[in-house]
Structure formats: C-alpha cells, structure tokens
Amino acid sequence: MSVTYIDAIHQAMAELLEEDERVFLYGEDIAGSFGGAFKATKGLADRFPGRVLNAPIAEDAIMGTAIGAAIGGMKPIVEMQFADFGILALNQMCNNAAAHYFRTGMPLNITLRMPCGGTPGGGPYHSQMVEALFAHFPGVHVFTPATVADAYYMLKQAVQIPDPVVFLEHKYLYRWLKADTWVDADPLPIGRARIVRPGRHATVVTYSAMVPETLKAAEELSATSGYHIEVVDLRTVKPIDTDTILASVARTGRLLVVSEDFPWGGVAAEVVARVASEGLHLLDAPPLRLSSRDCPIPYHPDLWKAHRPHSEDIAAAVRYLITL
Amino acid sequence: MKEAGIRAYRAMEMARAFDTKLSALYKAGKMYGGVFLGRGHEAIAACEAVFLTKGVDVYNPFIREQAGRCAWGYSVLESARSYLGSAEGCMRGRDGNIHWGVPADGNPAPISHLGAMVSVVAGMLLAKRMQGIQGAVGVLNLGDGTTSVGATHEGCNMVAVEKLPVVIVVTNNQFAYSTPNEREFACASLADRGRGYGFTTHECDGTNFMQTLATMQKAVAAARAGQGPQWVVAETLRMCGHGEHDDASYIPAELKAAFADRDPLAVARRQVQEQGWLTAEDVAAVQTECVDEVQRCMAQAQKEPTPVPAETDWSAVSWKPSRY
C-alpha cells in the first residue's frame, strides 16, 4: 500500500475526531462533499456530523472563533485555504491566541493548519512560506513536517499540546510524497530534529519540502564527489532543536541552512545565529544560508524554479562551503 | 425589572466613583500607563450586563464598561488590581488597565485591537452550542469607531451566519478618539449595519437609564429565547477624553451643551426615585457606599505585592519539549 502526505493528514484528523469529542474542524470549503481545496477533509463532514464546519471567507474571524471555542473548552483544528491567506489571521493568532497563556494563564488548544510553499504556477499569493512570520511571536509552536509519517504523527501531537500550534503542510508534498505507511512505530518526540542522513563533510539543516531537495543534492554529491553530507530535518522550527544542530556541526565543522522562505529574518538566519552564538568554535568555515530570493514568488514555472532553492543550488552551495 | 434596575443603578454609581478615583490617581502620577474612563457610558454598560449571569453567559466589556463589569458581578478590586499591576490580580501585572478578564467565567480578556473580540465571543457561544449547553447568551461592546474595523465586519457576519445568541451593543459616543461620526461612517444610522448583517436591531438613548434598561432587557431576552443575534445602538456622549491624557478639546461646545443635562448617572438617580424604587436617602446611601468601597479596594490593591521579574515564569507556552 502506498499513502501520501495528505492521506496522512486526513487520517490524523479522522482519528482525532474519533478520539476526542472536543475536536472539530473549521475553515473555508472544508465541509459537505467538497472536502477542502486540497481534499484534506473529504468525507469527514459525513462521518462526523456537526463537527466539520464551513466558515465564511473571513480568516480573522475564523481564528477568532477558534480562540473563543478553545476558551470554551473545545479543540479546534482550523484550515486556512492557503498559508498566504493565513496572514490575514496573523493578528488573531499572534496578538490574541499566542499571548493568551502568558496574559491569563489559560493556554488555548488550537491547531492552525496551513497549506504552504510553492508549486508550479502558484504565483505570489499561493506559494509563500510563513513559518518565520508566525514563529516570531512568543506563544506558538510551529511545525513543518517533511515526511508522511511526520505529517501524521505531528498533527496528532499538535492537538495533544495545549498551546496554539501552527501546522505548515507543504502543498508540493501533498501528493508527490509517498510512503508505505503513515505509522512510525517509534516516532521522534516533538521538539527533536532528525538526522535524516548521516555524513561527515558538512551539515545541511533544513525543513519541509527542502528536505527531499536536500536529500537529492546529498545523493548527487555522494555519487559525483564522494562528499558525505549530514542532513538535519528540523521538523519543528519552533521549538528549534539547537542541540541536535550543534552536535551535527561538531561532527562536520561546516553548516549550510536551506529554507524555501524569503531570506530576511527567516528560520535559516535563526539557525545560523544560534550556531554562531553557541558553536562558533565548532565551525571550520563561515556558516551559509540558502533561501528563496528576496523578491515576490513568480508565476511562470521557469521563474519559480529559479526563485527557490532546488537540489542543484543546494549541491553547488555545499561544494562552495567545502572549499572555504 | 426593579431588582435589575437597582443593581444596574448601583453598578453605575460604583463605576463613576471608581472613575473619579482613577482620574485623581492619574493626575497625581500614581498610574503606570493610560487611564480610560466610562463617563457617559454607565447606563449602557450597566444595563447590558445586569441581565447576564457570570459563569453561564458570555460578557465582553471593553474600554468604557466599568459599570458593566460591576453589574456582571466583579468587584472594583479586580479593576484596581489590573490598573495597578497587582500580583494578586487575574492578569498578575502581565496585562493591565481595561485589558483584563477571567475567561473561565465567560469573560474573555480583550486585546487592544478593536473588533477582534467579536469572533472570540462567537467562538465561545459556538463551543456552548457544540457542547449542548442551552440558554446562554453573549454580550459584547463596540464603539462607533470599532464598527469601521475589518475584524468587526468579519465577526458580525460570523455571528449572523451561525445565528448565535449574541447581543452586540454599539455605543455611539460621537467620537472615535478624536474622530467625529462623519469621518467614521457614512450610513444614516449604525443600526443599518446590524440590519445588513441580519441582526434584529434596537435603538435607545443611552443617556436615558429607564429606556436603556428596557431596551437591553428586550434584546438579551430575545437572544436567550433563540430569536437570533440582536444589535443595539445606544447613543451617548463621551463625557471625558479618550483617556485622561486627552482633554477632548475637539468636542464642540454646542455638543457638550446639548448633553449637559443628560449625564446618565444623574438621569438614573432621578429615575430610580421616580419609579419609587429608591428614596433620596437610599440614593445618597448608595453613593456613600460606593465611594467607600472604591476607597477600600484601591487602598488594598495599592498595598498588594507587585510582580517580581526574577520570580516570574516567562514562558509564553504551557508545553515544552522534554530534554534528552
């Protein structure tokens, strides 16, 4: 049997609805026979009557309603149609939900699912990565799963965690990424980064859809140059597993951070800052970043491919890093 | 009506006494930040809250609803603690002035962003519906300025679409900070907005205590009886600046003159006697009791410990990953 990344997300939501009557799904076009723009919720409205609710096109109010429902003891799972539109809910998520625990002592159990990242033809407003934007604010956890098993396990964990969780699902991975099963018999706990591929010449820290791109680059480097690249999948960008990153850098002495997000003040910058602050003595070369261009995401597939990092860029950046 | 009327009147006296004390402390340089009074809003706030039950209903007062907080059942001690940042208060000095609430009581802690709480109240009522809890209503306040905010529109539409038992009270105090009505909205009446969303609308003179009491009773009863969302527009004049830092010199003298004999508290004192609910002696006794109560509460809050930075749990989230 082969299952996809989005199958795993669907399965996690079905189980969460089954296991806990406080869980409900809320978002645009997710109910009825339609089942969401990407079909993540297809069939769930029939299976769980009254617990999969369509919302008006009102991202701010969708999040606000989720906040109110969480205050009232529910565990809403919100779907934004695209992460780009989730920016309209930034105020409610970051000024209201995220601040709530510190202000009042009551954590809010809200999971905000957002399909993020680029696909060919997506253009400026259906392609963006928003993890750094949301992670900037205190009071949220930000998950960026890169595997089918993590998509399943981390979504289930997101609802177990009593705080607001931003769950960023990469659209490119939805149907492209496949596995035999979504079940990982021994999943890594939330907050731990994963060494996806061990290596000794350089560490590449990455997350979300850049994990498979980086693995492709690592294969190529191994085949063509004999370089063994250690690939670290952050899994959660907040909390960020600095210990695993530093341990890897201690082994390799070199660091490249790859992100699909815009470069300014992003997760890549955060990782480089942490390694520079806490592990400068471990580095044999300056730490490097590879991100998308500091420019809106273009529509044409040729422009789009040249806008975001891909495996050839990553391999070239590693080759450069190793010369330093 | 008599019992509710007397409680509402007493809440108005308590709020005015509290405001007077706050203003004095502000002028004496004893307050940390801004001080925001509810002079002119007392009848509206007290009458909207006096028909609610703490722990059953949802009440979301905001900047000028001290009288509502009193009518809902909170001591002015909690308001004093919020302003003074007492460690004993529900916000523990982490938030202050009018930004306080006890979400578990059905009283969410409002954020500064106007309009954001409309959908939060909607969510709290939605949670009750999903949990099979019947008979609860929610009351929340908007000002004339708040009706211009995008989040307000999204939230009001959400309330209407879900047909939630919510009473939205729009207090038109003629000025959004310094901006008069004609620069804030262009519809003939703010009641038109409620009608447009699909609310049942009511209008009252918010300086006329008995009229306001009757209007709020009707609106809250209709929401509680399942007649859908209710929209009350109550007219008054803000008898103070936006905050005590603001001399409100932009309010034209003619407008002040037009409201000169319409101080809602003075009207209420007269009307409770005209109704035969209280005697002149009773009214004088209530005033004395309220001033004494405010004095006691403010003195207690001033004596209470303030938060200690070194002893503060600075965690913005309730959950942390386990270390390994």
Interface residues (C-beta under 8 A of the other chain):
Chain A: F24 G50 R51 A55 P56 A58 E59 D60 A61 I62 M63 G64 T65 A66 I67 G68 A69 A70 I71 G72 G73 M74 P76 N91 Q92 N95 N96 A98 A99 H100 Y101 F102 R103 T104 G105 M106 P107 P138 G139 V140 H141 I161 P162 D163 P189 I190 G191 R192 P239 D241
Chain B: C90 M91 R92 R94 D95 H99 G101 V102 P103 A104 P108 A109 I111 S112 H113 A116 M117 V118 S119 V120 V121 A122 G123 M124 L125 L126 A127 K128 M130 Q131 G150 A151 E154 G155 N157 M158 V161 S315 A316 V317 S318 W319 K320 P321 S322 Y324
